[in-house]
Amino acid sequence: MARLPVAPRTMARVRWAAEAKPAPAMPPAEAAAWLEQRGRAGGALAGVEFSGPGDPLATPDLLFEALGMVHGRFPDLLLEVATLGLGGGKYGRRLVDLGVRRVTLLVDAADPEAAARVYAWVRPGTKTIPLADAAALLIDEQAGAVAALKEAGISVHIRTTVCLGMNEDQVEAIARKMAGLGAESMTLLPASPGSDAVPEQVAALAAGHLRLQPPHVFVEPGGSAGPASAGPVGLPAPSAARPNVAVVSLGGMEVDLHLGQAIKALIYGPREDGLVALLAARDLPEPGGGPARWEEAARILHDCFALLAASAGDSPKRVLGDHGIRVLVTEGEIGPAVDLLYGGGKKKR
């Protein structure tokens, strides 16, 4: 099973989650290109889940674009979407038309009072609303989503993250409620991958209402296979063909330049001794020229798997992504940002 992180905007944060900037989302074209590359390499997949680092239904147009690209190229591939369910009641028929056969609903509370304890905030739109109101809306929308998705012919699976001392008393109520609405199965996850497993008595109570399933083992772009989790998915990673990272910068110390204004790229990558360092500076095409400019930039950056910029437009993201170069928007010192892409911190720099 593959997981594609195509959702840039988060709609809620549970209280046990760390305050952290989410990993960048993949552009739809890059997600489809990654699947094609994996297929050419002989990597068979049982299906694809669209989820993370935010919520797919927070930006439905991006989700529909990604689904359309993947379903068009892989019409027989099982497609799933993992979401809180806010707005899910509106999109059942559209999801079916785009090849979605299962939706995983992320349900961590059974009633508004419990949801207000579980979530630090819930943001259905672009503005934060009072938590009590948002929690009540979330519970209503999740129930409505199950009914609407079932009516559209989509199977509904429940994924509940269990944080001991926070919501283990909600698990049976969630299972009972979701089973009554038509959900078919449930997966229970510990709040942290390194924490204790979900207590057997909690799982047994849930199993009295819904069939329990083990977590999917996901293959993710830029990361190794691992079980389902509530956290952000991996960043792009170097390969033998693309070992380097391109950076655009005004002064050579920070990622502080809009990609559209860049006329040079700093190339970072492993030296012969394995240490990551600045290898070269390459000229980029002059501003202007539309997509042809980015086609030429992709040729110049043929050995790069990522490009770091302070901001970037949709056209370069799409064109470079189609050529296997992930455009990551970030700010700050170049060194730590590059280190992160190579899986280390200062000790591995």
C-alpha positions in Angstrom: 0.0 0.0 0.0 1.3 3.4 -0.9 0.5 6.7 0.9 0.6 9.9 -1.1 0.8 13.2 1.0 -1.1 15.5 -1.3 -2.9 17.6 1.4 -1.2 20.9 2.4 -3.7 22.2 4.9 -4.4 20.8 8.4 -8.0 21.0 9.8 -7.3 20.0 13.4 -4.7 19.2 15.9 -5.1 16.6 18.7 -3.7 17.6 22.1 -1.1 14.8 22.1 0.5 15.9 18.8 3.6 18.0 19.0 3.5 21.6 17.8 5.5 21.3 14.5 5.4 22.7 11.0 3.9 20.0 8.8 6.0 18.5 6.1 5.4 19.8 2.6 2.6 18.2 0.5 3.4 16.7 -2.9 1.9 18.4 -6.0 -0.6 16.1 -7.7 1.6 15.7 -10.8 4.6 14.6 -8.7 2.5 12.1 -6.8 1.3 10.5 -10.1 4.9 10.6 -11.4 6.2 8.8 -8.3 3.7 6.0 -8.8 4.8 5.6 -12.4 8.4 5.5 -11.4 7.7 2.9 -8.8 5.7 0.8 -11.3 8.6 0.9 -13.8 10.9 -0.2 -11.1 8.7 -3.3 -10.5 7.2 -2.2 -7.2 3.7 -3.8 -7.1 1.1 -2.0 -5.0 -2.2 -3.2 -3.5 -3.6 0.4 -3.5 -3.0 4.0 -2.7 -4.2 6.1 0.3 -4.4 9.8 -0.2 -3.6 11.4 3.2 -1.4 13.8 5.0 0.4 15.9 5.9 -2.9 17.8 6.3 -6.4 16.7 5.5 -7.3 15.9 1.8 -10.8 17.4 2.1 -9.4 20.8 3.4 -8.3 21.4 -0.3 -10.7 19.2 -2.3 -9.6 20.6 -5.7 -6.0 19.4 -5.1 -7.3 16.0 -4.0 -9.6 15.7 -7.0 -6.7 16.7 -9.3 -4.4 14.0 -7.8 -7.2 11.4 -7.8 -7.9 12.2 -11.5 -4.3 11.8 -12.5 -3.7 8.6 -10.6 -7.0 7.0 -11.6 -6.5 7.9 -15.2 -3.1 6.3 -15.3 -3.9 3.3 -13.0 -7.6 2.6 -13.5 -7.4 -0.8 -11.7 -5.6 0.5 -8.6 -7.6 0.6 -5.3 -7.8 4.2 -4.2 -8.6 5.3 -0.6 -8.8 8.7 1.1 -8.1 9.3 4.8 -9.8 12.3 6.3 -11.5 13.7 9.4 -14.6 13.9 7.4 -15.4 17.6 7.5 -17.2 18.3 4.3 -17.2 14.6 3.5 -21.0 14.4 3.1 -20.8 16.6 -0.1 -18.3 14.6 -2.1 -19.4 11.0 -2.1 -20.4 10.8 -5.8 -17.4 12.8 -6.9 -15.1 10.5 -5.1 -16.7 7.4 -6.7 -16.3 9.0 -10.2 -12.6 9.4 -9.5 -12.1 5.8 -8.5 -12.3 6.0 -4.7 -13.7 2.8 -3.2 -12.9 3.3 0.5 -12.6 6.2 2.9 -10.8 6.0 6.2 -12.5 8.3 8.7 -10.2 9.5 11.5 -12.4 9.5 14.6 -10.9 10.0 18.0 -14.0 11.0 20.0 -17.6 10.0 20.0 -19.3 13.1 21.2 -18.7 16.9 21.3 -17.6 17.0 24.9 -15.0 14.4 24.4 -13.9 16.0 21.1 -13.3 19.3 22.9 -10.9 17.4 25.3 -9.1 15.5 22.5 -8.5 18.4 20.1 -6.5 21.6 20.8 -8.3 23.2 17.8 -10.5 22.4 14.9 -10.6 24.7 11.9 -13.3 23.6 9.3 -12.5 26.6 7.1 -9.7 29.2 7.0 -10.8 30.8 10.3 -10.6 29.3 13.8 -14.0 29.1 15.6 -14.6 28.4 19.3 -13.5 24.9 20.1 -16.9 23.9 21.6 -18.7 24.9 18.4 -16.0 23.3 16.2 -16.0 20.0 18.2 -19.8 19.8 17.8 -19.6 20.5 14.1 -16.9 17.8 13.7 -19.0 15.1 15.4 -22.0 16.0 13.2 -20.0 16.1 10.0 -18.4 12.7 10.7 -21.8 11.1 11.2 -23.1 12.7 8.0 -20.0 11.7 6.1 -20.5 8.0 6.9 -24.1 8.0 5.8 -23.4 10.0 2.5 -20.3 7.9 1.6 -22.2 4.6 2.2 -25.1 5.9 0.0 -22.6 6.6 -2.7 -21.3 3.1 -2.6 -18.0 3.8 -0.8 -17.0 1.5 2.1 -16.1 3.3 5.3 -13.2 2.3 7.6 -12.6 3.9 11.0 -9.1 4.8 12.2 -8.8 5.8 15.9 -5.7 6.9 17.6 -5.7 5.9 21.3 -3.9 8.2 23.8 -4.0 6.6 27.3 -5.4 9.0 29.8 -7.1 11.1 27.1 -9.5 9.0 25.0 -9.3 5.3 25.7 -12.7 5.5 27.3 -14.1 6.7 24.0 -13.0 3.8 21.8 -16.0 1.5 22.4 -18.4 4.4 22.0 -16.8 5.3 18.7 -17.0 1.7 17.5 -20.7 1.4 18.5 -21.7 4.7 17.0 -19.8 4.2 13.7 -21.1 0.6 13.3 -24.6 1.9 13.7 -24.0 4.4 10.9 -22.7 1.8 8.5 -18.9 1.7 9.0 -17.5 -1.7 8.3 -14.1 -2.0 10.1 -11.8 -0.2 12.5 -8.0 0.1 13.1 -6.7 1.2 16.5 -3.3 3.0 16.7 -1.3 4.1 19.7 -0.8 7.8 19.9 3.0 7.5 19.3 4.6 4.7 17.2 7.0 4.2 20.1 4.4 4.0 22.8 2.8 0.9 24.3 0.2 -0.9 22.2 -3.5 -0.3 22.6 -4.6 -2.2 25.7 -6.2 -5.5 25.0 -9.4 -4.7 26.9 -9.9 -1.5 24.9 -9.5 -3.4 21.7 -11.8 -6.2 22.8 -14.6 -3.7 23.6 -14.3 -2.1 20.1 -14.2 -5.6 18.5 -17.7 -6.2 19.9 -19.0 -3.7 17.4 -16.6 -3.4 14.5 -14.2 -5.8 12.8 -10.7 -4.8 13.8 -8.0 -4.6 11.2 -4.3 -4.2 11.6 -2.7 -1.0 10.4 -1.7 -0.8 6.8 2.0 -1.0 6.1 2.6 2.0 3.8 5.3 2.7 1.2 5.8 6.5 1.1 7.7 8.8 -1.3 11.1 9.6 0.2 10.7 7.1 3.0 10.8 3.4 3.9 7.8 1.2 4.5 6.1 1.6 7.8 2.8 1.2 9.6 0.0 3.7 9.5 0.4 6.7 11.9 -1.1 10.0 12.6 2.1 11.9 11.9 3.4 13.7 8.8 4.8 11.6 6.0 8.4 11.6 4.6 10.3 14.2 2.7 11.9 13.4 -0.7 15.1 11.4 -0.5 18.3 11.2 -2.6 18.8 8.3 -5.0 21.7 7.1 -7.1 20.4 9.0 -10.1 19.5 12.1 -8.2 21.9 12.5 -5.2 21.9 16.3 -4.9 19.8 19.2 -3.6 19.4 22.6 -5.3 19.0 25.8 -3.3 18.2 29.3 -4.3 19.5 32.0 -2.1 20.4 35.8 -2.1 23.6 35.6 -0.1 24.4 31.9 0.1 23.6 31.5 3.8 19.8 31.3 3.9 16.9 30.0 1.8 15.5 33.5 1.2 14.7 33.8 -2.5 11.6 33.4 -4.7 12.3 30.7 -7.3 10.9 32.9 -10.0 13.7 35.5 -9.3 16.6 33.0 -9.1 19.3 33.1 -11.8 21.6 30.7 -10.0 21.2 27.5 -7.9 23.6 26.3 -5.3 24.1 22.5 -5.5 24.6 20.5 -2.3 25.3 16.8 -2.2 27.6 14.1 -0.8 31.4 14.5 -1.5 33.6 11.5 -2.1 34.1 11.1 1.6 30.3 10.9 2.1 29.9 14.3 3.8 27.2 16.6 2.4 28.7 19.9 1.2 28.3 22.7 -1.3 29.4 21.2 -4.6 28.8 23.9 -7.2 26.8 26.9 -8.4 24.8 26.6 -11.6 23.3 29.3 -13.8 19.5 29.0 -14.2 17.5 30.4 -17.2 16.7 34.1 -17.0 13.2 35.0 -15.6 10.4 34.9 -18.2 9.7 32.2 -20.8 6.9 30.4 -19.0 7.0 26.6 -18.7 9.9 26.4 -21.1 12.1 28.1 -18.5 11.4 25.3 -16.0 11.9 22.6 -18.6 15.4 24.0 -19.1 15.9 24.3 -15.4 15.0 20.7 -15.0 17.7 19.8 -17.5 20.3 21.9 -15.6 19.2 20.3 -12.3 19.1 16.7 -13.7 20.9 15.2 -10.7 18.8 16.9 -8.0 15.9 15.3 -6.2 14.8 18.5 -4.5 14.9 22.3 -4.8 14.6 24.6 -1.8 13.2 28.1 -2.2 11.5 30.7 0.0 8.5 30.6 -2.3 7.5 29.3 -5.7 4.7 29.4 -8.2 2.5 26.5 -9.4 4.2 26.3 -12.8 7.7 25.5 -11.6 6.4 23.1 -9.0 4.5 21.2 -11.6 7.1 21.2 -14.3 10.0 20.4 -12.0 7.9 17.8 -10.2 7.2 16.1 -13.5 10.9 15.7 -13.9 11.4 14.2 -10.4 12.6 17.4 -8.7 10.4 18.2 -5.6 10.1 22.0 -4.9 10.1 22.6 -1.2 9.1 26.0 0.2 11.0 26.8 3.4 12.9 29.6 5.1 16.0 29.8 7.3 19.6 28.6 7.2 20.6 26.4 4.3 22.6 24.0 6.4 19.9 22.6 8.7 17.4 22.4 5.8 19.8 20.4 3.6 20.8 18.2 6.6 17.1 17.3 7.1 16.8 16.0 3.6 19.7 13.7 4.1 18.3 12.2 7.3 20.5 13.9 9.8 21.2 16.8 12.0 24.5 18.5 12.9 26.2 15.2 13.7 25.5 13.8 10.2 26.1 17.0 8.4 
